[in-house]
Amino acid sequence: MQRLLIVEDEPALRRALTINLKARHYEVEAVATGSAALKAAAGVTPDLAIIDLGLPDMDGVEVIAGLRGWSSVPIIVLSARDSQSQKVRALDAGADDYVTKPFGMDELVARVRAALRRADTHELPGEPVVTTSAFTLDLAAKRARRGDLEVRLTPTEWHLVEALLRRPGTLVSGAQLLAEVWGPGYEKEINYLRVYFAQLRRKLEDEPSHPRHFITEPGIGYRFEP
């Protein structure tokens, strides 16, 4: 049975979604806040998430970004916000589809089926906590530790870490990392990567001058070795 995570703060709609999707033989977990959603997803990874953007504790886009830090789970946005800029913002954060309220239940279920069909079943890294010989990264909680010590990473450092951890062992070009973390137009700012990866190695690697996990391929790009 495929497991769906519903993130919706409106009680009546949350209940209606739960009843209708369970009737179609999905396992459903429904929560009302973004923090509860991230906690639920970190506990048992869902097969698909349906996320409202207007949540009481954080913007739904933050929930999407939090999930995308460690999972390729399909995400359908469910929102009354129908402006093009809002849709683009959600899709840029990692959503796969956008359904505007009010909506028909049959249409939503059809989009759920389509998203599940398209889903990549080989998620990388597939778990929110990545442990190496030198450090532990909790991608859902955005916490890093070396042994018993907590290490503070900046938002940009987290973006770089997440970009590589989604593709363990895979060489990612410098231009691709720059575009993904800083945005289009920054693909030639290679010095940014040198500075930030030097910082990451000082914070996380046992021997920053001889890194085992954040590897540079000179002139090509970077890769994460678990």
PyMOL CGO cylinders between C-alpha atoms (Angstrom):
from pymol import cmd
from pymol.cgo import CYLINDER

trace = [
    CYLINDER, 0.00, 0.00, 0.00, 1.46, 3.37, -1.02, 0.3, 1, 1, 1, 1, 1, 1,
    CYLINDER, 1.46, 3.37, -1.02, 1.82, 5.91, 1.76, 0.3, 1, 1, 1, 1, 1, 1,
    CYLINDER, 1.82, 5.91, 1.76, 0.72, 9.52, 1.30, 0.3, 1, 1, 1, 1, 1, 1,
    CYLINDER, 0.72, 9.52, 1.30, 1.59, 12.44, 3.55, 0.3, 1, 1, 1, 1, 1, 1,
    CYLINDER, 1.59, 12.44, 3.55, -1.02, 15.23, 3.62, 0.3, 1, 1, 1, 1, 1, 1,
    CYLINDER, -1.02, 15.23, 3.62, 0.01, 18.62, 5.00, 0.3, 1, 1, 1, 1, 1, 1,
    CYLINDER, 0.01, 18.62, 5.00, -3.12, 20.74, 5.36, 0.3, 1, 1, 1, 1, 1, 1,
    CYLINDER, -3.12, 20.74, 5.36, -4.10, 23.02, 8.25, 0.3, 1, 1, 1, 1, 1, 1,
    CYLINDER, -4.10, 23.02, 8.25, -7.81, 23.26, 7.38, 0.3, 1, 1, 1, 1, 1, 1,
    CYLINDER, -7.81, 23.26, 7.38, -9.45, 20.49, 9.47, 0.3, 1, 1, 1, 1, 1, 1,
    CYLINDER, -9.45, 20.49, 9.47, -12.45, 19.84, 7.20, 0.3, 1, 1, 1, 1, 1, 1,
    CYLINDER, -12.45, 19.84, 7.20, -10.32, 19.57, 4.06, 0.3, 1, 1, 1, 1, 1, 1,
    CYLINDER, -10.32, 19.57, 4.06, -7.70, 17.47, 5.83, 0.3, 1, 1, 1, 1, 1, 1,
    CYLINDER, -7.70, 17.47, 5.83, -10.41, 15.03, 6.93, 0.3, 1, 1, 1, 1, 1, 1,
    CYLINDER, -10.41, 15.03, 6.93, -12.01, 14.94, 3.46, 0.3, 1, 1, 1, 1, 1, 1,
    CYLINDER, -12.01, 14.94, 3.46, -8.67, 14.22, 1.80, 0.3, 1, 1, 1, 1, 1, 1,
    CYLINDER, -8.67, 14.22, 1.80, -7.89, 11.49, 4.32, 0.3, 1, 1, 1, 1, 1, 1,
    CYLINDER, -7.89, 11.49, 4.32, -11.26, 9.77, 3.86, 0.3, 1, 1, 1, 1, 1, 1,
    CYLINDER, -11.26, 9.77, 3.86, -11.22, 9.95, 0.06, 0.3, 1, 1, 1, 1, 1, 1,
    CYLINDER, -11.22, 9.95, 0.06, -7.64, 8.76, -0.35, 0.3, 1, 1, 1, 1, 1, 1,
    CYLINDER, -7.64, 8.76, -0.35, -8.05, 5.94, 2.16, 0.3, 1, 1, 1, 1, 1, 1,
    CYLINDER, -8.05, 5.94, 2.16, -11.15, 4.85, 0.24, 0.3, 1, 1, 1, 1, 1, 1,
    CYLINDER, -11.15, 4.85, 0.24, -8.88, 4.52, -2.81, 0.3, 1, 1, 1, 1, 1, 1,
    CYLINDER, -8.88, 4.52, -2.81, -6.59, 2.19, -0.86, 0.3, 1, 1, 1, 1, 1, 1,
    CYLINDER, -6.59, 2.19, -0.86, -3.78, 4.57, 0.04, 0.3, 1, 1, 1, 1, 1, 1,
    CYLINDER, -3.78, 4.57, 0.04, -2.23, 4.65, 3.48, 0.3, 1, 1, 1, 1, 1, 1,
    CYLINDER, -2.23, 4.65, 3.48, -2.57, 8.25, 4.68, 0.3, 1, 1, 1, 1, 1, 1,
    CYLINDER, -2.57, 8.25, 4.68, -0.86, 10.32, 7.35, 0.3, 1, 1, 1, 1, 1, 1,
    CYLINDER, -0.86, 10.32, 7.35, -2.33, 13.81, 7.71, 0.3, 1, 1, 1, 1, 1, 1,
    CYLINDER, -2.33, 13.81, 7.71, -0.73, 16.65, 9.67, 0.3, 1, 1, 1, 1, 1, 1,
    CYLINDER, -0.73, 16.65, 9.67, -1.56, 20.33, 10.14, 0.3, 1, 1, 1, 1, 1, 1,
    CYLINDER, -1.56, 20.33, 10.14, 1.87, 22.00, 10.32, 0.3, 1, 1, 1, 1, 1, 1,
    CYLINDER, 1.87, 22.00, 10.32, 5.12, 22.15, 8.41, 0.3, 1, 1, 1, 1, 1, 1,
    CYLINDER, 5.12, 22.15, 8.41, 7.21, 21.04, 11.37, 0.3, 1, 1, 1, 1, 1, 1,
    CYLINDER, 7.21, 21.04, 11.37, 4.96, 18.01, 11.90, 0.3, 1, 1, 1, 1, 1, 1,
    CYLINDER, 4.96, 18.01, 11.90, 5.28, 17.20, 8.19, 0.3, 1, 1, 1, 1, 1, 1,
    CYLINDER, 5.28, 17.20, 8.19, 9.09, 17.22, 8.25, 0.3, 1, 1, 1, 1, 1, 1,
    CYLINDER, 9.09, 17.22, 8.25, 9.11, 15.10, 11.40, 0.3, 1, 1, 1, 1, 1, 1,
    CYLINDER, 9.11, 15.10, 11.40, 6.66, 12.59, 9.89, 0.3, 1, 1, 1, 1, 1, 1,
    CYLINDER, 6.66, 12.59, 9.89, 8.61, 12.32, 6.64, 0.3, 1, 1, 1, 1, 1, 1,
    CYLINDER, 8.61, 12.32, 6.64, 11.89, 11.81, 8.50, 0.3, 1, 1, 1, 1, 1, 1,
    CYLINDER, 11.89, 11.81, 8.50, 10.29, 9.00, 10.51, 0.3, 1, 1, 1, 1, 1, 1,
    CYLINDER, 10.29, 9.00, 10.51, 8.81, 7.04, 7.61, 0.3, 1, 1, 1, 1, 1, 1,
    CYLINDER, 8.81, 7.04, 7.61, 9.45, 8.33, 4.10, 0.3, 1, 1, 1, 1, 1, 1,
    CYLINDER, 9.45, 8.33, 4.10, 6.15, 8.73, 2.22, 0.3, 1, 1, 1, 1, 1, 1,
    CYLINDER, 6.15, 8.73, 2.22, 5.64, 7.68, -1.39, 0.3, 1, 1, 1, 1, 1, 1,
    CYLINDER, 5.64, 7.68, -1.39, 4.08, 11.07, -2.13, 0.3, 1, 1, 1, 1, 1, 1,
    CYLINDER, 4.08, 11.07, -2.13, 3.37, 14.32, -0.27, 0.3, 1, 1, 1, 1, 1, 1,
    CYLINDER, 3.37, 14.32, -0.27, 0.45, 16.72, -0.75, 0.3, 1, 1, 1, 1, 1, 1,
    CYLINDER, 0.45, 16.72, -0.75, 1.38, 20.10, 0.73, 0.3, 1, 1, 1, 1, 1, 1,
    CYLINDER, 1.38, 20.10, 0.73, -0.67, 23.25, 1.30, 0.3, 1, 1, 1, 1, 1, 1,
    CYLINDER, -0.67, 23.25, 1.30, 1.39, 26.44, 1.04, 0.3, 1, 1, 1, 1, 1, 1,
    CYLINDER, 1.39, 26.44, 1.04, -0.50, 28.40, 3.71, 0.3, 1, 1, 1, 1, 1, 1,
    CYLINDER, -0.50, 28.40, 3.71, 0.57, 26.63, 6.90, 0.3, 1, 1, 1, 1, 1, 1,
    CYLINDER, 0.57, 26.63, 6.90, 0.42, 28.18, 10.38, 0.3, 1, 1, 1, 1, 1, 1,
    CYLINDER, 0.42, 28.18, 10.38, 4.07, 27.70, 11.37, 0.3, 1, 1, 1, 1, 1, 1,
    CYLINDER, 4.07, 27.70, 11.37, 5.99, 28.05, 8.10, 0.3, 1, 1, 1, 1, 1, 1,
    CYLINDER, 5.99, 28.05, 8.10, 5.47, 28.55, 4.40, 0.3, 1, 1, 1, 1, 1, 1,
    CYLINDER, 5.47, 28.55, 4.40, 4.77, 25.37, 2.47, 0.3, 1, 1, 1, 1, 1, 1,
    CYLINDER, 4.77, 25.37, 2.47, 7.68, 26.21, 0.18, 0.3, 1, 1, 1, 1, 1, 1,
    CYLINDER, 7.68, 26.21, 0.18, 9.98, 25.74, 3.19, 0.3, 1, 1, 1, 1, 1, 1,
    CYLINDER, 9.98, 25.74, 3.19, 8.51, 22.26, 3.71, 0.3, 1, 1, 1, 1, 1, 1,
    CYLINDER, 8.51, 22.26, 3.71, 9.13, 21.44, 0.05, 0.3, 1, 1, 1, 1, 1, 1,
    CYLINDER, 9.13, 21.44, 0.05, 12.72, 22.63, 0.29, 0.3, 1, 1, 1, 1, 1, 1,
    CYLINDER, 12.72, 22.63, 0.29, 13.21, 20.65, 3.51, 0.3, 1, 1, 1, 1, 1, 1,
    CYLINDER, 13.21, 20.65, 3.51, 12.03, 17.44, 1.86, 0.3, 1, 1, 1, 1, 1, 1,
    CYLINDER, 12.03, 17.44, 1.86, 14.04, 18.09, -1.28, 0.3, 1, 1, 1, 1, 1, 1,
    CYLINDER, 14.04, 18.09, -1.28, 17.20, 18.30, 0.80, 0.3, 1, 1, 1, 1, 1, 1,
    CYLINDER, 17.20, 18.30, 0.80, 17.24, 14.53, 1.15, 0.3, 1, 1, 1, 1, 1, 1,
    CYLINDER, 17.24, 14.53, 1.15, 14.40, 12.95, -0.83, 0.3, 1, 1, 1, 1, 1, 1,
    CYLINDER, 14.40, 12.95, -0.83, 12.99, 12.77, -4.37, 0.3, 1, 1, 1, 1, 1, 1,
    CYLINDER, 12.99, 12.77, -4.37, 9.50, 11.93, -3.09, 0.3, 1, 1, 1, 1, 1, 1,
    CYLINDER, 9.50, 11.93, -3.09, 6.84, 13.35, -5.48, 0.3, 1, 1, 1, 1, 1, 1,
    CYLINDER, 6.84, 13.35, -5.48, 5.24, 16.53, -4.14, 0.3, 1, 1, 1, 1, 1, 1,
    CYLINDER, 5.24, 16.53, -4.14, 1.87, 17.96, -5.15, 0.3, 1, 1, 1, 1, 1, 1,
    CYLINDER, 1.87, 17.96, -5.15, 1.10, 21.48, -3.96, 0.3, 1, 1, 1, 1, 1, 1,
    CYLINDER, 1.10, 21.48, -3.96, -2.46, 22.18, -2.92, 0.3, 1, 1, 1, 1, 1, 1,
    CYLINDER, -2.46, 22.18, -2.92, -3.13, 25.88, -2.51, 0.3, 1, 1, 1, 1, 1, 1,
    CYLINDER, -3.13, 25.88, -2.51, -5.54, 28.78, -2.90, 0.3, 1, 1, 1, 1, 1, 1,
    CYLINDER, -5.54, 28.78, -2.90, -2.60, 30.85, -4.16, 0.3, 1, 1, 1, 1, 1, 1,
    CYLINDER, -2.60, 30.85, -4.16, -3.10, 30.83, -7.91, 0.3, 1, 1, 1, 1, 1, 1,
    CYLINDER, -3.10, 30.83, -7.91, -0.70, 33.52, -9.14, 0.3, 1, 1, 1, 1, 1, 1,
    CYLINDER, -0.70, 33.52, -9.14, 1.95, 32.46, -11.63, 0.3, 1, 1, 1, 1, 1, 1,
    CYLINDER, 1.95, 32.46, -11.63, 4.75, 33.70, -9.36, 0.3, 1, 1, 1, 1, 1, 1,
    CYLINDER, 4.75, 33.70, -9.36, 3.53, 31.50, -6.48, 0.3, 1, 1, 1, 1, 1, 1,
    CYLINDER, 3.53, 31.50, -6.48, 3.37, 28.47, -8.75, 0.3, 1, 1, 1, 1, 1, 1,
    CYLINDER, 3.37, 28.47, -8.75, 6.86, 29.13, -10.12, 0.3, 1, 1, 1, 1, 1, 1,
    CYLINDER, 6.86, 29.13, -10.12, 8.23, 29.57, -6.59, 0.3, 1, 1, 1, 1, 1, 1,
    CYLINDER, 8.23, 29.57, -6.59, 6.77, 26.23, -5.45, 0.3, 1, 1, 1, 1, 1, 1,
    CYLINDER, 6.77, 26.23, -5.45, 7.94, 24.40, -8.57, 0.3, 1, 1, 1, 1, 1, 1,
    CYLINDER, 7.94, 24.40, -8.57, 11.43, 25.92, -8.31, 0.3, 1, 1, 1, 1, 1, 1,
    CYLINDER, 11.43, 25.92, -8.31, 11.61, 24.69, -4.71, 0.3, 1, 1, 1, 1, 1, 1,
    CYLINDER, 11.61, 24.69, -4.71, 11.02, 21.14, -5.94, 0.3, 1, 1, 1, 1, 1, 1,
    CYLINDER, 11.02, 21.14, -5.94, 7.26, 20.56, -6.26, 0.3, 1, 1, 1, 1, 1, 1,
    CYLINDER, 7.26, 20.56, -6.26, 6.18, 18.24, -9.08, 0.3, 1, 1, 1, 1, 1, 1,
    CYLINDER, 6.18, 18.24, -9.08, 2.62, 19.50, -9.58, 0.3, 1, 1, 1, 1, 1, 1,
    CYLINDER, 2.62, 19.50, -9.58, 0.33, 22.33, -8.45, 0.3, 1, 1, 1, 1, 1, 1,
    CYLINDER, 0.33, 22.33, -8.45, -3.41, 22.03, -7.82, 0.3, 1, 1, 1, 1, 1, 1,
    CYLINDER, -3.41, 22.03, -7.82, -5.38, 25.21, -7.13, 0.3, 1, 1, 1, 1, 1, 1,
    CYLINDER, -5.38, 25.21, -7.13, -8.24, 25.30, -4.62, 0.3, 1, 1, 1, 1, 1, 1,
    CYLINDER, -8.24, 25.30, -4.62, -11.11, 24.66, -5.10, 0.3, 1, 1, 1, 1, 1, 1,
    CYLINDER, -11.11, 24.66, -5.10, -10.49, 21.39, -6.89, 0.3, 1, 1, 1, 1, 1, 1,
    CYLINDER, -10.49, 21.39, -6.89, -12.25, 18.16, -7.79, 0.3, 1, 1, 1, 1, 1, 1,
    CYLINDER, -12.25, 18.16, -7.79, -11.29, 15.07, -5.82, 0.3, 1, 1, 1, 1, 1, 1,
    CYLINDER, -11.29, 15.07, -5.82, -11.19, 12.93, -8.97, 0.3, 1, 1, 1, 1, 1, 1,
    CYLINDER, -11.19, 12.93, -8.97, -8.71, 15.36, -10.56, 0.3, 1, 1, 1, 1, 1, 1,
    CYLINDER, -8.71, 15.36, -10.56, -6.48, 15.30, -7.47, 0.3, 1, 1, 1, 1, 1, 1,
    CYLINDER, -6.48, 15.30, -7.47, -6.51, 11.50, -7.34, 0.3, 1, 1, 1, 1, 1, 1,
    CYLINDER, -6.51, 11.50, -7.34, -5.61, 11.35, -11.04, 0.3, 1, 1, 1, 1, 1, 1,
    CYLINDER, -5.61, 11.35, -11.04, -2.67, 13.68, -10.39, 0.3, 1, 1, 1, 1, 1, 1,
    CYLINDER, -2.67, 13.68, -10.39, -1.58, 11.52, -7.44, 0.3, 1, 1, 1, 1, 1, 1,
    CYLINDER, -1.58, 11.52, -7.44, -1.61, 8.42, -9.65, 0.3, 1, 1, 1, 1, 1, 1,
    CYLINDER, -1.61, 8.42, -9.65, 0.34, 10.22, -12.39, 0.3, 1, 1, 1, 1, 1, 1,
    CYLINDER, 0.34, 10.22, -12.39, 2.95, 11.53, -9.96, 0.3, 1, 1, 1, 1, 1, 1,
    CYLINDER, 2.95, 11.53, -9.96, 3.44, 8.08, -8.44, 0.3, 1, 1, 1, 1, 1, 1,
    CYLINDER, 3.44, 8.08, -8.44, 3.89, 6.58, -11.91, 0.3, 1, 1, 1, 1, 1, 1,
    CYLINDER, 3.89, 6.58, -11.91, 6.57, 9.13, -12.72, 0.3, 1, 1, 1, 1, 1, 1,
    CYLINDER, 6.57, 9.13, -12.72, 8.32, 8.75, -9.40, 0.3, 1, 1, 1, 1, 1, 1,
    CYLINDER, 8.32, 8.75, -9.40, 11.92, 7.69, -9.27, 0.3, 1, 1, 1, 1, 1, 1,
    CYLINDER, 11.92, 7.69, -9.27, 11.90, 4.66, -6.98, 0.3, 1, 1, 1, 1, 1, 1,
    CYLINDER, 11.90, 4.66, -6.98, 15.63, 5.00, -6.29, 0.3, 1, 1, 1, 1, 1, 1,
    CYLINDER, 15.63, 5.00, -6.29, 15.76, 7.98, -3.98, 0.3, 1, 1, 1, 1, 1, 1,
    CYLINDER, 15.76, 7.98, -3.98, 19.14, 9.43, -3.12, 0.3, 1, 1, 1, 1, 1, 1,
    CYLINDER, 19.14, 9.43, -3.12, 20.16, 9.35, -0.40, 0.3, 1, 1, 1, 1, 1, 1,
    CYLINDER, 20.16, 9.35, -0.40, 16.69, 8.04, 0.62, 0.3, 1, 1, 1, 1, 1, 1,
    CYLINDER, 16.69, 8.04, 0.62, 17.14, 8.66, 4.34, 0.3, 1, 1, 1, 1, 1, 1,
    CYLINDER, 17.14, 8.66, 4.34, 17.35, 12.00, 6.13, 0.3, 1, 1, 1, 1, 1, 1,
    CYLINDER, 17.35, 12.00, 6.13, 20.39, 11.04, 8.22, 0.3, 1, 1, 1, 1, 1, 1,
    CYLINDER, 20.39, 11.04, 8.22, 23.73, 10.44, 6.51, 0.3, 1, 1, 1, 1, 1, 1,
    CYLINDER, 23.73, 10.44, 6.51, 26.56, 9.07, 8.65, 0.3, 1, 1, 1, 1, 1, 1,
    CYLINDER, 26.56, 9.07, 8.65, 30.21, 8.87, 7.65, 0.3, 1, 1, 1, 1, 1, 1,
    CYLINDER, 30.21, 8.87, 7.65, 33.35, 8.04, 9.61, 0.3, 1, 1, 1, 1, 1, 1,
    CYLINDER, 33.35, 8.04, 9.61, 33.89, 11.75, 10.25, 0.3, 1, 1, 1, 1, 1, 1,
    CYLINDER, 33.89, 11.75, 10.25, 30.45, 13.34, 10.64, 0.3, 1, 1, 1, 1, 1, 1,
    CYLINDER, 30.45, 13.34, 10.64, 26.68, 12.89, 10.74, 0.3, 1, 1, 1, 1, 1, 1,
    CYLINDER, 26.68, 12.89, 10.74, 24.27, 15.06, 8.76, 0.3, 1, 1, 1, 1, 1, 1,
    CYLINDER, 24.27, 15.06, 8.76, 20.56, 15.18, 9.59, 0.3, 1, 1, 1, 1, 1, 1,
    CYLINDER, 20.56, 15.18, 9.59, 19.15, 16.69, 6.41, 0.3, 1, 1, 1, 1, 1, 1,
    CYLINDER, 19.15, 16.69, 6.41, 15.60, 16.93, 7.71, 0.3, 1, 1, 1, 1, 1, 1,
    CYLINDER, 15.60, 16.93, 7.71, 16.53, 18.79, 10.90, 0.3, 1, 1, 1, 1, 1, 1,
    CYLINDER, 16.53, 18.79, 10.90, 19.45, 20.67, 9.28, 0.3, 1, 1, 1, 1, 1, 1,
    CYLINDER, 19.45, 20.67, 9.28, 21.86, 19.52, 11.99, 0.3, 1, 1, 1, 1, 1, 1,
    CYLINDER, 21.86, 19.52, 11.99, 25.49, 18.50, 11.57, 0.3, 1, 1, 1, 1, 1, 1,
    CYLINDER, 25.49, 18.50, 11.57, 27.68, 16.74, 14.15, 0.3, 1, 1, 1, 1, 1, 1,
    CYLINDER, 27.68, 16.74, 14.15, 31.27, 15.63, 14.44, 0.3, 1, 1, 1, 1, 1, 1,
    CYLINDER, 31.27, 15.63, 14.44, 31.35, 13.10, 17.23, 0.3, 1, 1, 1, 1, 1, 1,
    CYLINDER, 31.35, 13.10, 17.23, 29.59, 14.71, 20.19, 0.3, 1, 1, 1, 1, 1, 1,
    CYLINDER, 29.59, 14.71, 20.19, 30.00, 18.25, 18.87, 0.3, 1, 1, 1, 1, 1, 1,
    CYLINDER, 30.00, 18.25, 18.87, 27.34, 20.07, 16.88, 0.3, 1, 1, 1, 1, 1, 1,
    CYLINDER, 27.34, 20.07, 16.88, 28.65, 21.93, 13.85, 0.3, 1, 1, 1, 1, 1, 1,
    CYLINDER, 28.65, 21.93, 13.85, 26.89, 24.98, 12.47, 0.3, 1, 1, 1, 1, 1, 1,
    CYLINDER, 26.89, 24.98, 12.47, 26.56, 25.10, 8.68, 0.3, 1, 1, 1, 1, 1, 1,
    CYLINDER, 26.56, 25.10, 8.68, 25.33, 28.20, 6.88, 0.3, 1, 1, 1, 1, 1, 1,
    CYLINDER, 25.33, 28.20, 6.88, 22.29, 27.97, 4.55, 0.3, 1, 1, 1, 1, 1, 1,
    CYLINDER, 22.29, 27.97, 4.55, 24.59, 28.09, 1.52, 0.3, 1, 1, 1, 1, 1, 1,
    CYLINDER, 24.59, 28.09, 1.52, 26.77, 25.30, 2.94, 0.3, 1, 1, 1, 1, 1, 1,
    CYLINDER, 26.77, 25.30, 2.94, 23.63, 23.19, 3.48, 0.3, 1, 1, 1, 1, 1, 1,
    CYLINDER, 23.63, 23.19, 3.48, 22.57, 23.79, -0.13, 0.3, 1, 1, 1, 1, 1, 1,
    CYLINDER, 22.57, 23.79, -0.13, 25.94, 22.57, -1.38, 0.3, 1, 1, 1, 1, 1, 1,
    CYLINDER, 25.94, 22.57, -1.38, 25.88, 19.54, 0.93, 0.3, 1, 1, 1, 1, 1, 1,
    CYLINDER, 25.88, 19.54, 0.93, 22.35, 18.60, -0.17, 0.3, 1, 1, 1, 1, 1, 1,
    CYLINDER, 22.35, 18.60, -0.17, 23.21, 19.02, -3.86, 0.3, 1, 1, 1, 1, 1, 1,
    CYLINDER, 23.21, 19.02, -3.86, 26.01, 16.46, -3.54, 0.3, 1, 1, 1, 1, 1, 1,
    CYLINDER, 26.01, 16.46, -3.54, 24.33, 14.07, -1.09, 0.3, 1, 1, 1, 1, 1, 1,
    CYLINDER, 24.33, 14.07, -1.09, 21.41, 13.62, -3.49, 0.3, 1, 1, 1, 1, 1, 1,
    CYLINDER, 21.41, 13.62, -3.49, 23.97, 12.10, -5.90, 0.3, 1, 1, 1, 1, 1, 1,
    CYLINDER, 23.97, 12.10, -5.90, 26.44, 10.09, -3.79, 0.3, 1, 1, 1, 1, 1, 1,
    CYLINDER, 26.44, 10.09, -3.79, 29.52, 9.00, -5.71, 0.3, 1, 1, 1, 1, 1, 1,
    CYLINDER, 29.52, 9.00, -5.71, 28.45, 11.06, -8.73, 0.3, 1, 1, 1, 1, 1, 1,
    CYLINDER, 28.45, 11.06, -8.73, 30.63, 13.82, -10.14, 0.3, 1, 1, 1, 1, 1, 1,
    CYLINDER, 30.63, 13.82, -10.14, 28.64, 17.07, -10.28, 0.3, 1, 1, 1, 1, 1, 1,
    CYLINDER, 28.64, 17.07, -10.28, 30.07, 19.84, -12.43, 0.3, 1, 1, 1, 1, 1, 1,
    CYLINDER, 30.07, 19.84, -12.43, 31.01, 23.16, -10.89, 0.3, 1, 1, 1, 1, 1, 1,
    CYLINDER, 31.01, 23.16, -10.89, 28.67, 24.99, -13.26, 0.3, 1, 1, 1, 1, 1, 1,
    CYLINDER, 28.67, 24.99, -13.26, 25.77, 22.77, -12.22, 0.3, 1, 1, 1, 1, 1, 1,
    CYLINDER, 25.77, 22.77, -12.22, 26.43, 23.37, -8.52, 0.3, 1, 1, 1, 1, 1, 1,
    CYLINDER, 26.43, 23.37, -8.52, 26.71, 27.11, -9.02, 0.3, 1, 1, 1, 1, 1, 1,
    CYLINDER, 26.71, 27.11, -9.02, 23.45, 27.28, -10.96, 0.3, 1, 1, 1, 1, 1, 1,
    CYLINDER, 23.45, 27.28, -10.96, 21.65, 25.09, -8.44, 0.3, 1, 1, 1, 1, 1, 1,
    CYLINDER, 21.65, 25.09, -8.44, 22.85, 26.90, -5.30, 0.3, 1, 1, 1, 1, 1, 1,
    CYLINDER, 22.85, 26.90, -5.30, 23.35, 30.51, -6.45, 0.3, 1, 1, 1, 1, 1, 1,
    CYLINDER, 23.35, 30.51, -6.45, 21.10, 30.55, -9.53, 0.3, 1, 1, 1, 1, 1, 1,
    CYLINDER, 21.10, 30.55, -9.53, 21.44, 31.09, -13.29, 0.3, 1, 1, 1, 1, 1, 1,
    CYLINDER, 21.44, 31.09, -13.29, 24.15, 33.52, -14.23, 0.3, 1, 1, 1, 1, 1, 1,
    CYLINDER, 24.15, 33.52, -14.23, 26.65, 32.32, -11.62, 0.3, 1, 1, 1, 1, 1, 1,
    CYLINDER, 26.65, 32.32, -11.62, 27.99, 29.34, -13.56, 0.3, 1, 1, 1, 1, 1, 1,
    CYLINDER, 27.99, 29.34, -13.56, 31.46, 30.92, -14.00, 0.3, 1, 1, 1, 1, 1, 1,
    CYLINDER, 31.46, 30.92, -14.00, 31.98, 31.95, -10.37, 0.3, 1, 1, 1, 1, 1, 1,
    CYLINDER, 31.98, 31.95, -10.37, 34.20, 28.94, -9.62, 0.3, 1, 1, 1, 1, 1, 1,
    CYLINDER, 34.20, 28.94, -9.62, 35.92, 30.77, -6.76, 0.3, 1, 1, 1, 1, 1, 1,
    CYLINDER, 35.92, 30.77, -6.76, 32.65, 30.59, -4.79, 0.3, 1, 1, 1, 1, 1, 1,
    CYLINDER, 32.65, 30.59, -4.79, 32.96, 26.80, -4.75, 0.3, 1, 1, 1, 1, 1, 1,
    CYLINDER, 32.96, 26.80, -4.75, 36.61, 26.84, -3.70, 0.3, 1, 1, 1, 1, 1, 1,
    CYLINDER, 36.61, 26.84, -3.70, 35.81, 29.08, -0.73, 0.3, 1, 1, 1, 1, 1, 1,
    CYLINDER, 35.81, 29.08, -0.73, 32.72, 27.20, 0.43, 0.3, 1, 1, 1, 1, 1, 1,
    CYLINDER, 32.72, 27.20, 0.43, 34.16, 23.72, 0.03, 0.3, 1, 1, 1, 1, 1, 1,
    CYLINDER, 34.16, 23.72, 0.03, 37.25, 24.79, 1.97, 0.3, 1, 1, 1, 1, 1, 1,
    CYLINDER, 37.25, 24.79, 1.97, 34.90, 25.90, 4.77, 0.3, 1, 1, 1, 1, 1, 1,
    CYLINDER, 34.90, 25.90, 4.77, 32.93, 22.66, 4.65, 0.3, 1, 1, 1, 1, 1, 1,
    CYLINDER, 32.93, 22.66, 4.65, 36.08, 20.57, 4.87, 0.3, 1, 1, 1, 1, 1, 1,
    CYLINDER, 36.08, 20.57, 4.87, 37.39, 22.55, 7.84, 0.3, 1, 1, 1, 1, 1, 1,
    CYLINDER, 37.39, 22.55, 7.84, 34.09, 22.01, 9.62, 0.3, 1, 1, 1, 1, 1, 1,
    CYLINDER, 34.09, 22.01, 9.62, 33.42, 18.36, 8.73, 0.3, 1, 1, 1, 1, 1, 1,
    CYLINDER, 33.42, 18.36, 8.73, 36.46, 16.46, 7.48, 0.3, 1, 1, 1, 1, 1, 1,
    CYLINDER, 36.46, 16.46, 7.48, 38.98, 14.84, 9.84, 0.3, 1, 1, 1, 1, 1, 1,
    CYLINDER, 38.98, 14.84, 9.84, 41.81, 16.00, 7.58, 0.3, 1, 1, 1, 1, 1, 1,
    CYLINDER, 41.81, 16.00, 7.58, 40.63, 19.03, 5.60, 0.3, 1, 1, 1, 1, 1, 1,
    CYLINDER, 40.63, 19.03, 5.60, 43.77, 19.05, 3.43, 0.3, 1, 1, 1, 1, 1, 1,
    CYLINDER, 43.77, 19.05, 3.43, 43.17, 15.38, 2.53, 0.3, 1, 1, 1, 1, 1, 1,
    CYLINDER, 43.17, 15.38, 2.53, 39.36, 15.10, 2.36, 0.3, 1, 1, 1, 1, 1, 1,
    CYLINDER, 39.36, 15.10, 2.36, 37.71, 11.68, 2.24, 0.3, 1, 1, 1, 1, 1, 1,
    CYLINDER, 37.71, 11.68, 2.24, 34.11, 12.74, 1.62, 0.3, 1, 1, 1, 1, 1, 1,
    CYLINDER, 34.11, 12.74, 1.62, 33.95, 16.06, -0.25, 0.3, 1, 1, 1, 1, 1, 1,
    CYLINDER, 33.95, 16.06, -0.25, 36.19, 15.41, -3.23, 0.3, 1, 1, 1, 1, 1, 1,
    CYLINDER, 36.19, 15.41, -3.23, 37.34, 17.89, -5.88, 0.3, 1, 1, 1, 1, 1, 1,
    CYLINDER, 37.34, 17.89, -5.88, 38.03, 16.76, -9.43, 0.3, 1, 1, 1, 1, 1, 1,
    CYLINDER, 38.03, 16.76, -9.43, 40.17, 19.70, -10.62, 0.3, 1, 1, 1, 1, 1, 1,
    CYLINDER, 40.17, 19.70, -10.62, 38.68, 21.56, -13.55, 0.3, 1, 1, 1, 1, 1, 1,
    CYLINDER, 38.68, 21.56, -13.55, 35.58, 19.34, -13.59, 0.3, 1, 1, 1, 1, 1, 1,
    CYLINDER, 35.58, 19.34, -13.59, 33.54, 19.39, -10.39, 0.3, 1, 1, 1, 1, 1, 1,
    CYLINDER, 33.54, 19.39, -10.39, 32.86, 17.80, -7.02, 0.3, 1, 1, 1, 1, 1, 1,
    CYLINDER, 32.86, 17.80, -7.02, 31.48, 14.58, -5.59, 0.3, 1, 1, 1, 1, 1, 1,
    CYLINDER, 31.48, 14.58, -5.59, 30.44, 13.20, -2.22, 0.3, 1, 1, 1, 1, 1, 1,
    CYLINDER, 30.44, 13.20, -2.22, 31.89, 9.86, -1.16, 0.3, 1, 1, 1, 1, 1, 1,
    CYLINDER, 31.89, 9.86, -1.16, 29.92, 8.30, 1.75, 0.3, 1, 1, 1, 1, 1, 1,
]
cmd.load_cgo(trace, "trace")
